[in-house]
Amino acid sequence: MIEGYAQGADTHNAEKLDSAFHDLFRVVAMTPEGVRNLDKAAYLSLIRDEKIGGTSRELDIEWIVADGNTARAEVKLAGPTTVFHDDLSFVRENDTWQIVNNVTHVQAR
């Protein structure tokens, strides 16, 4: 599922991201311009409008820990000019894991 999230963002595939994200999904991003906070609808809209994403990045899953129906993972997505350090939180409902939260630090290369 982490791979699907990364591929969806890298290819502007909103459908793939929609299935990877829980309905209550939020991303909080520390960017050079300051803190950005987006809900699922806003994030998917930016993907569809090609205002974010669309760059091939190397995915490095640094660690994953799960406990019952919750989990966390730290991943790094490195592109040609930007590196995203994502702290992902997951929930499992109806035997399906989805990302509910992403706190990310965006760093220029």
Contacts in CASP RR format, 6 or more apart in sequence:
PFRMAT RR
TARGET T0000
AUTHOR 0000-0000-0000
METHOD contacts of the structure
MODEL  1
MIEGYAQGADTHNAEKLDSAFHDLFRVVAMTPEGVRNLDKAAYLSLIRDE
KIGGTSRELDIEWIVADGNTARAEVKLAGPTTVFHDDLSFVRENDTWQIV
NNVTHVQAR
1 20 0 8 1.000
1 90 0 8 1.000
1 97 0 8 1.000
1 98 0 8 1.000
1 99 0 8 1.000
2 59 0 8 1.000
2 61 0 8 1.000
2 73 0 8 1.000
2 75 0 8 1.000
2 88 0 8 1.000
3 59 0 8 1.000
4 16 0 8 1.000
4 20 0 8 1.000
5 16 0 8 1.000
5 17 0 8 1.000
5 20 0 8 1.000
5 21 0 8 1.000
5 88 0 8 1.000
5 99 0 8 1.000
6 57 0 8 1.000
6 59 0 8 1.000
6 75 0 8 1.000
6 77 0 8 1.000
7 13 0 8 1.000
7 16 0 8 1.000
8 14 0 8 1.000
8 16 0 8 1.000
8 17 0 8 1.000
8 20 0 8 1.000
8 47 0 8 1.000
9 17 0 8 1.000
9 47 0 8 1.000
9 52 0 8 1.000
9 53 0 8 1.000
9 54 0 8 1.000
9 77 0 8 1.000
10 53 0 8 1.000
10 54 0 8 1.000
10 55 0 8 1.000
10 56 0 8 1.000
10 57 0 8 1.000
11 54 0 8 1.000
12 47 0 8 1.000
12 48 0 8 1.000
12 50 0 8 1.000
12 53 0 8 1.000
12 54 0 8 1.000
13 47 0 8 1.000
14 44 0 8 1.000
14 47 0 8 1.000
14 48 0 8 1.000
17 43 0 8 1.000
17 44 0 8 1.000
17 47 0 8 1.000
18 40 0 8 1.000
18 44 0 8 1.000
19 98 0 8 1.000
20 98 0 8 1.000
20 99 0 8 1.000
21 40 0 8 1.000
21 43 0 8 1.000
21 44 0 8 1.000
21 98 0 8 1.000
21 99 0 8 1.000
21 100 0 8 1.000
22 40 0 8 1.000
22 91 0 8 1.000
22 93 0 8 1.000
22 98 0 8 1.000
22 99 0 8 1.000
22 100 0 8 1.000
23 40 0 8 1.000
24 40 0 8 1.000
24 100 0 8 1.000
25 39 0 8 1.000
25 40 0 8 1.000
25 43 0 8 1.000
25 98 0 8 1.000
25 99 0 8 1.000
25 100 0 8 1.000
25 101 0 8 1.000
25 102 0 8 1.000
26 37 0 8 1.000
26 38 0 8 1.000
26 39 0 8 1.000
26 40 0 8 1.000
26 100 0 8 1.000
26 101 0 8 1.000
26 102 0 8 1.000
27 36 0 8 1.000
27 37 0 8 1.000
27 38 0 8 1.000
27 43 0 8 1.000
27 101 0 8 1.000
27 102 0 8 1.000
27 103 0 8 1.000
27 104 0 8 1.000
28 35 0 8 1.000
28 36 0 8 1.000
28 37 0 8 1.000
28 101 0 8 1.000
28 102 0 8 1.000
28 103 0 8 1.000
28 104 0 8 1.000
29 35 0 8 1.000
29 36 0 8 1.000
29 37 0 8 1.000
29 38 0 8 1.000
29 103 0 8 1.000
29 104 0 8 1.000
29 105 0 8 1.000
29 106 0 8 1.000
30 104 0 8 1.000
30 105 0 8 1.000
30 106 0 8 1.000
31 106 0 8 1.000
32 106 0 8 1.000
32 108 0 8 1.000
38 46 0 8 1.000
43 52 0 8 1.000
46 52 0 8 1.000
47 53 0 8 1.000
55 79 0 8 1.000
55 80 0 8 1.000
55 81 0 8 1.000
55 82 0 8 1.000
56 79 0 8 1.000
57 77 0 8 1.000
57 78 0 8 1.000
57 79 0 8 1.000
57 84 0 8 1.000
58 77 0 8 1.000
58 78 0 8 1.000
58 79 0 8 1.000
59 75 0 8 1.000
59 76 0 8 1.000
59 77 0 8 1.000
60 75 0 8 1.000
60 76 0 8 1.000
60 77 0 8 1.000
60 78 0 8 1.000
61 73 0 8 1.000
61 74 0 8 1.000
61 75 0 8 1.000
62 73 0 8 1.000
62 74 0 8 1.000
62 75 0 8 1.000
62 76 0 8 1.000
63 73 0 8 1.000
63 74 0 8 1.000
64 71 0 8 1.000
64 72 0 8 1.000
64 73 0 8 1.000
65 71 0 8 1.000
65 72 0 8 1.000
65 73 0 8 1.000
66 72 0 8 1.000
66 90 0 8 1.000
68 92 0 8 1.000
69 91 0 8 1.000
69 92 0 8 1.000
69 93 0 8 1.000
70 89 0 8 1.000
70 90 0 8 1.000
70 91 0 8 1.000
70 92 0 8 1.000
71 89 0 8 1.000
71 90 0 8 1.000
71 92 0 8 1.000
71 97 0 8 1.000
72 87 0 8 1.000
72 88 0 8 1.000
72 89 0 8 1.000
72 90 0 8 1.000
73 86 0 8 1.000
73 87 0 8 1.000
73 88 0 8 1.000
73 90 0 8 1.000
74 85 0 8 1.000
74 86 0 8 1.000
74 87 0 8 1.000
74 88 0 8 1.000
75 85 0 8 1.000
75 86 0 8 1.000
75 88 0 8 1.000
76 83 0 8 1.000
76 84 0 8 1.000
76 85 0 8 1.000
76 86 0 8 1.000
77 83 0 8 1.000
77 84 0 8 1.000
77 86 0 8 1.000
78 84 0 8 1.000
78 109 0 8 1.000
79 109 0 8 1.000
80 109 0 8 1.000
81 108 0 8 1.000
81 109 0 8 1.000
82 106 0 8 1.000
82 107 0 8 1.000
82 108 0 8 1.000
82 109 0 8 1.000
83 106 0 8 1.000
83 107 0 8 1.000
83 108 0 8 1.000
83 109 0 8 1.000
84 104 0 8 1.000
84 105 0 8 1.000
84 106 0 8 1.000
84 107 0 8 1.000
85 104 0 8 1.000
85 105 0 8 1.000
85 107 0 8 1.000
86 102 0 8 1.000
86 103 0 8 1.000
86 104 0 8 1.000
87 102 0 8 1.000
87 103 0 8 1.000
87 104 0 8 1.000
88 99 0 8 1.000
88 101 0 8 1.000
88 102 0 8 1.000
89 99 0 8 1.000
89 100 0 8 1.000
89 101 0 8 1.000
89 102 0 8 1.000
90 97 0 8 1.000
90 98 0 8 1.000
90 99 0 8 1.000
90 100 0 8 1.000
91 97 0 8 1.000
91 98 0 8 1.000
91 100 0 8 1.000
92 98 0 8 1.000
END
